[in-house]
Amino acid sequence: MPKCPLCEGGQSKFTEVFLFEKDKSDEVSYVDCFLCGATGEVNEDIVASWKDHQKMWCECDPPSEQSYYVREGEHSDISKHHWRCKDCDKVTQIG
């Protein structure tokens, strides 16, 4: 079975960044991976689905300073409201 493309071993790293609390440092913790169910392995269908999902996200480097809002139901790919990059027209944020 292929290795999970998200966690590569069963656990995902989660970093909590405290923007407005200067005296607190970032906290790193690990949670069970939602893609593989903490097994570290997935089948080919899950790998293909994950790769397809990743294609919709903006990868501009550096990221665009501009994005535009799309209301719920206005886009055929995503029914939830979201934001898209003005440079590549890919998703920058959902919800």
Backbone bond lengths (Angstrom), bond angles and torsions (degrees), N, CA, C in turn:
res aa  C-N    CA-C-N  psi(-1)  N-CA   C-N-CA  omega(-1)  CA-C   N-CA-C  phi
1 M - - - 1.465 - - 1.531 109.53 -
2 P 1.338 116.28 144.20 1.459 119.08 178.25 1.532 112.24 -68.40
3 K 1.321 114.29 152.85 1.462 120.79 175.56 1.527 109.08 -73.58
4 C 1.316 116.96 145.52 1.467 121.49 -179.75 1.531 110.11 -61.62
5 P 1.350 118.13 127.80 1.470 120.95 -179.66 1.528 113.66 -74.27
6 L 1.313 117.11 -13.12 1.460 120.20 -177.69 1.524 112.01 -91.61
7 C 1.317 117.33 -48.67 1.458 119.45 -172.94 1.523 113.55 -109.43
8 E 1.310 117.28 -24.34 1.463 123.33 -177.77 1.526 112.31 54.37
9 G 1.338 116.66 41.86 1.448 118.15 174.67 1.516 116.25 157.49
10 G 1.313 119.54 -0.47 1.451 121.03 175.74 1.509 116.16 112.91
11 Q 1.340 117.36 -19.64 1.458 119.63 -179.57 1.529 109.44 -127.82
12 S 1.333 115.76 140.42 1.457 121.51 177.82 1.520 109.17 -105.00
13 K 1.314 115.40 139.00 1.463 120.94 177.91 1.521 108.90 -79.33
14 F 1.297 116.50 134.28 1.461 122.71 179.99 1.518 107.16 -125.36
15 T 1.336 117.22 121.70 1.454 121.21 179.79 1.515 109.07 -114.83
16 E 1.321 115.78 122.48 1.457 121.37 177.26 1.531 107.37 -99.07
17 V 1.324 115.92 119.92 1.457 121.68 -177.93 1.518 108.65 -104.61
18 F 1.322 116.26 129.19 1.457 121.66 -178.85 1.528 108.68 -101.20
19 L 1.338 115.92 95.15 1.461 120.77 -176.38 1.520 112.86 -72.67
20 F 1.313 116.83 -36.50 1.458 120.04 -172.48 1.521 113.32 -103.22
21 E 1.312 117.01 4.44 1.456 121.11 178.11 1.525 107.50 -121.10
22 K 1.320 116.50 87.16 1.464 122.72 -172.67 1.530 113.24 -61.34
23 D 1.337 118.02 -27.65 1.455 120.12 -177.40 1.529 113.23 -82.08
24 K 1.337 117.68 -6.79 1.462 121.40 179.42 1.520 109.75 -99.54
25 S 1.316 116.18 136.98 1.455 119.64 175.93 1.531 108.98 -92.87
26 D 1.311 115.47 161.58 1.462 120.28 179.35 1.525 109.61 -58.47
27 E 1.325 116.28 141.78 1.463 121.24 178.43 1.523 108.63 -109.55
28 V 1.316 115.23 126.96 1.456 121.15 179.75 1.525 107.98 -108.23
29 S 1.318 115.61 131.86 1.454 120.76 175.01 1.527 108.10 -140.88
30 Y 1.301 116.38 171.91 1.459 121.21 -179.31 1.517 109.31 -124.85
31 V 1.315 116.11 138.72 1.461 122.38 178.82 1.526 108.31 -126.55
32 D 1.330 115.79 155.83 1.460 119.61 176.87 1.520 109.28 -61.22
33 C 1.295 117.24 136.43 1.462 123.09 -179.06 1.527 110.30 -66.89
34 F 1.325 116.02 131.56 1.466 120.17 179.66 1.524 112.27 -77.96
35 L 1.318 117.15 -21.89 1.465 120.26 -176.11 1.531 111.62 -77.98
36 C 1.330 116.90 -40.85 1.471 119.99 -176.74 1.525 113.13 -108.91
37 G 1.325 117.51 -3.61 1.462 120.33 -178.18 1.509 112.82 69.02
38 A 1.321 116.71 30.96 1.474 124.97 176.95 1.527 113.38 71.30
39 T 1.330 117.22 18.46 1.466 119.45 178.23 1.527 112.09 -92.07
40 G 1.341 116.14 -23.75 1.461 120.25 -177.18 1.514 113.40 85.31
41 E 1.330 116.79 -4.96 1.458 120.79 -178.73 1.523 110.53 -128.33
42 V 1.318 115.87 147.90 1.467 122.14 178.43 1.525 108.64 -139.39
43 N 1.339 116.55 164.67 1.461 118.70 176.43 1.536 109.66 -90.47
44 E 1.321 115.32 171.92 1.475 121.40 -176.44 1.530 112.71 -60.55
45 D 1.331 117.45 -34.79 1.468 121.04 179.65 1.524 111.32 -63.82
46 I 1.317 116.84 -40.66 1.467 120.72 179.30 1.526 110.18 -67.61
47 V 1.321 117.27 -41.23 1.470 120.84 177.73 1.528 109.99 -60.62
48 A 1.318 117.85 -45.81 1.466 121.99 -179.94 1.530 110.84 -63.32
49 S 1.324 116.72 -42.97 1.462 121.28 179.14 1.531 110.94 -63.89
50 W 1.322 117.25 -41.73 1.466 121.74 179.83 1.531 110.36 -64.83
51 K 1.309 117.75 -43.52 1.467 121.10 179.51 1.522 110.53 -63.16
52 D 1.333 116.90 -39.82 1.456 121.26 177.91 1.535 110.38 -64.30
53 H 1.323 116.75 -41.72 1.467 122.14 178.28 1.532 110.93 -61.67
54 Q 1.308 117.78 -40.86 1.467 122.08 -177.38 1.531 112.22 -66.44
55 K 1.322 117.61 -25.99 1.465 121.67 -177.79 1.528 113.21 -65.42
56 M 1.345 117.37 -22.17 1.465 119.63 -176.13 1.535 112.93 -81.36
57 W 1.350 118.08 -11.75 1.463 121.50 -173.77 1.526 112.38 -90.52
58 C 1.326 115.29 140.62 1.468 122.73 177.21 1.520 109.75 -61.22
59 E 1.329 115.27 134.48 1.461 121.19 175.76 1.522 110.68 -125.96
60 C 1.333 116.79 23.65 1.463 119.98 -179.53 1.530 109.96 -60.15
61 D 1.316 115.93 137.98 1.455 120.94 -179.91 1.526 108.59 -133.60
62 P 1.304 119.24 108.11 1.465 125.87 1.94 1.531 110.30 -75.96
63 P 1.345 116.50 158.69 1.468 119.26 179.76 1.522 111.49 -59.06
64 S 1.314 115.32 147.92 1.455 121.08 178.83 1.521 110.53 -61.70
65 E 1.309 116.35 143.45 1.464 121.23 176.45 1.528 110.17 -79.93
66 Q 1.316 116.64 -8.46 1.460 121.71 -175.10 1.526 110.12 -122.81
67 S 1.304 116.34 140.19 1.455 121.29 170.41 1.518 107.62 -144.07
68 Y 1.308 115.97 162.15 1.462 118.46 -180.00 1.526 110.09 -125.32
69 Y 1.315 115.15 152.36 1.459 123.28 -175.07 1.524 110.83 -88.92
70 V 1.323 116.64 137.39 1.460 122.63 176.19 1.529 107.38 -121.21
71 R 1.317 116.95 122.08 1.470 121.39 -178.28 1.525 111.71 -71.66
72 E 1.331 115.51 161.80 1.460 121.44 178.51 1.523 109.97 -57.74
73 G 1.325 116.02 132.25 1.452 121.93 177.22 1.517 115.55 80.77
74 E 1.333 119.23 -1.55 1.470 121.33 -177.74 1.524 113.55 -85.59
75 H 1.327 118.41 -16.33 1.461 120.37 -177.32 1.517 109.56 -119.15
76 S 1.309 117.53 139.84 1.462 121.25 -175.59 1.529 113.39 -71.37
77 D 1.339 118.17 -25.43 1.466 120.97 -177.92 1.519 113.39 -81.76
78 I 1.336 116.97 -36.59 1.466 121.78 -174.45 1.525 108.47 -132.17
79 S 1.324 116.45 123.14 1.460 118.79 -179.09 1.528 112.01 -81.21
80 K 1.326 117.90 -27.01 1.468 122.71 -179.35 1.528 109.31 -75.58
81 H 1.355 116.08 151.54 1.463 118.26 176.79 1.529 109.12 -64.10
82 H 1.339 116.15 147.77 1.457 120.53 -176.73 1.522 110.78 -161.10
83 W 1.321 116.20 175.67 1.453 123.11 177.82 1.513 108.99 -118.59
84 R 1.342 115.47 145.79 1.461 121.78 179.84 1.524 110.56 -126.51
85 C 1.307 115.64 147.01 1.462 123.28 178.16 1.531 109.71 -67.94
86 K 1.323 116.98 134.74 1.469 119.96 178.02 1.523 112.22 -73.52
87 D 1.339 117.51 -19.43 1.461 120.32 -178.46 1.532 112.40 -84.23
88 C 1.346 116.28 -49.05 1.481 118.96 -174.92 1.525 113.31 -109.56
89 D 1.329 117.99 -9.12 1.461 125.13 179.41 1.539 112.90 66.86
90 K 1.329 117.09 19.28 1.460 120.33 175.53 1.525 109.76 -96.21
91 V 1.320 116.12 167.15 1.475 122.58 -175.06 1.523 111.35 -71.28
92 T 1.353 115.03 135.45 1.466 120.64 174.39 1.523 111.05 -110.84
93 Q 1.323 117.66 -26.53 1.465 121.25 179.71 1.518 109.52 -160.28
94 I 1.335 116.43 141.33 1.464 121.76 175.38 1.508 108.43 -115.11
95 G 1.332 115.58 133.17 1.458 120.48 177.65 1.501 113.46 87.38
